[in-house]
Amino acid sequence: MNTRRTVKIRGGAAVAVLAALALTVAGCSTGSDDKPKAKESPKASTPQGDGTAAPTTSNSPKPAPTEILGTVNGEGGVVLTVNSAVRDAGGFLTVSGQLKNTSAQPFTSVAAWRGNELNNNSGASVAGVTLVDKGAKKRYYVLRDTEGRCLCTTGLTMIDAGQSVPFFAQFPAPPASTTEVDFTLPTFATATVKLSG
């Protein structure tokens, strides 16, 4: 008999729980859609006006604009831009920038950029670049490592249409009194660039 009673209590409890749930659901539902809905996240909102989303703001710092010290045109639509010419504490001057192919065809005539090297340890490179200090009447050539390779951009064999590639070249630093030099890469015009550092 005790067993039956336990079963009835359990069954009765289940019926009571179901009844309470039914009342709760019925009480929460008014049958009307006039009440405000839960707030939507900003990501779920639809764009207004012309169909474009409002620009988002970010607290991340914006990159500083790249300084342009000089721009010269070369053959085949390649443009050389010098962005920095900085002396360092070790007595060197590093010139850096980019080479951009503005034509619709790949540029492959990069061999002239390595200059008239006695040895070709640098391969395809910008080793032919020179600096001229007109005031001191002195020409500076790209520095070499112990194996004769230039301290400059190497491995340049082609620049695709529309592609920009970075370059650098390192030289002995002119004296502190020299504030600008003429920068020349074979097949390009000469650019006068200001030195910093």
C-alpha positions, 0 to 999 in steps of 0.5 A, spaced: 500 500 500 505 504 501 508 503 494 501 505 491 501 511 495 508 513 493 506 513 486 500 517 486 504 522 490 509 522 484 504 522 479 500 528 483 506 532 483 508 531 476 501 534 474 501 540 479 508 542 476 505 541 469 499 545 471 504 551 474 508 551 468 501 552 463 499 558 468 506 561 468 506 561 460 499 563 459 500 569 464 506 571 461 503 571 454 498 577 453 496 575 446 498 582 443 504 585 440 504 592 442 509 591 448 516 593 446 521 588 444 527 587 447 533 591 445 537 589 439 544 589 439 547 595 435 550 589 430 543 587 428 540 594 427 539 595 419 542 601 416 538 607 414 538 612 409 542 610 403 543 603 405 550 604 407 552 602 415 555 608 419 562 608 420 565 605 426 570 609 430 576 605 433 580 607 439 586 604 436 592 609 433 592 611 426 598 610 422 602 616 421 603 618 414 609 616 410 613 622 409 616 623 401 623 626 401 623 625 393 619 622 387 623 620 381 620 616 374 624 611 371 623 607 365 617 602 364 612 606 368 616 605 375 616 610 380 621 611 385 619 614 392 624 615 397 621 616 404 627 616 409 634 618 409 636 617 416 643 617 420 644 612 425 649 612 431 654 607 428 656 612 422 651 609 417 646 612 413 640 608 411 635 610 405 629 607 404 622 607 400 619 604 395 619 602 387 612 602 384 610 599 377 605 604 375 604 601 368 599 595 366 605 590 364 610 587 369 617 590 369 623 585 368 628 590 367 631 590 374 638 588 372 641 595 371 639 597 378 645 593 380 650 597 377 657 596 374 659 591 380 666 587 379 663 581 383 655 579 382 655 577 389 648 581 391 644 578 385 638 582 382 639 588 387 639 596 388 646 595 389 648 600 383 645 606 387 649 612 389 649 618 393 653 625 392 654 630 397 655 636 392 658 641 397 663 636 399 664 633 392 664 626 394 660 620 392 658 614 396 657 607 394 652 602 398 656 598 403 658 591 403 658 585 407 664 581 408 662 576 403 661 582 398 654 582 398 650 589 398 647 592 404 641 593 400 635 590 397 636 584 393 632 579 390 628 583 385 627 580 379 620 583 377 615 588 379 608 586 377 603 591 374 601 596 380 605 592 385 609 596 390 616 593 393 620 596 399 627 598 398 633 600 402 640 601 401 645 603 407 651 608 406 657 611 410 654 617 413 656 623 410 658 629 415 653 632 420 654 638 416 651 635 410 644 636 410 642 633 403 644 629 398 643 627 391 640 620 390 641 616 384 639 609 382 641 607 374 635 608 369 632 613 374 632 621 374 636 624 380 632 625 387 635 630 392 633 628 399 634 631 406 638 627 411 635 626 418 639 624 424 
